[in-house]
Amino acid sequence: MNKIIILNGPNLNLLGEREKSQYGSSTLKDIEKISNNYASKNNIKLSFFQSNIEGELVNQIQNSRNDQDGLIINAGGYTHTSVAIHDALKILRIPIIELHISNIYNREDFRHKSLISKVANGVICGFGADGYTMSLQAMNNFLNK
């Protein structure tokens, strides 16, 4: 059984309320439920975590190095600004997938630069809430090779 953690950064707790044109109407609870359903059908032990606090995300990343097989991260705005998250991810020796609900490359210029992409094995963006399931499938396939 693959152990995978999905980390969610700032403001993702407000999915379903904010910028529905960018992020859709699914809440983070909806996404967590769909992700857990997918995990249970595909022999994945899933952990799901959200925080608006950078240091809490860094702590989760650091803890993942000992108890997870793969990490999926939607760092929200920290994608473009957090050297601390980049550095914590760089320490990991497990696969990393960077995830975004919207296509960051057809949005504001400042969103085009990711500090996570250089340490991630892959990036999934622009598929809405479906990106979570796609990320789990990609990570599970990667781990089972």
C-alpha positions, 0 to 999 in steps of 0.5 A: 500500500502506497502512503501518499500525502496531499498538502494544500496551502493558503486560501485553499480552505476557501475553495467553493467560495472564492474565484469560482471562475478560476477554481470551480465550485468544489470545496476542499472537503469535496476534494478530500472526499473524492481523493479518499474515495479514489485512494480506497479503491487504489490501495493508497493510504492517503493523508490530507492536510491544509494550512494557511501557515507556511511553517506548518506546511514545512513541518508536514514536508519534513515529517513526510521524509520518514513516513510517506512514499510520495507527496503531492502539493498544491502550495497555493500562493506559496508556490511563487514565493516560498524558499522555505517550502522549496528547501524543505521539498528539496530535502525529500527523497520521495517523489513530489508532484506539484498541483494547481487547480487553475492553469498558472500559465494563463494567469497573472505573470507573477504566477508563471514562476514556481519555486516548486517545479525545479524540485518536483517530479511532475506538475499537474495544472489547469484541470480543476478539482480533477487534478487531485485524482489525476495527481493520485493516479500519476503518483501511484503509477510512479510508485508502482513502477 
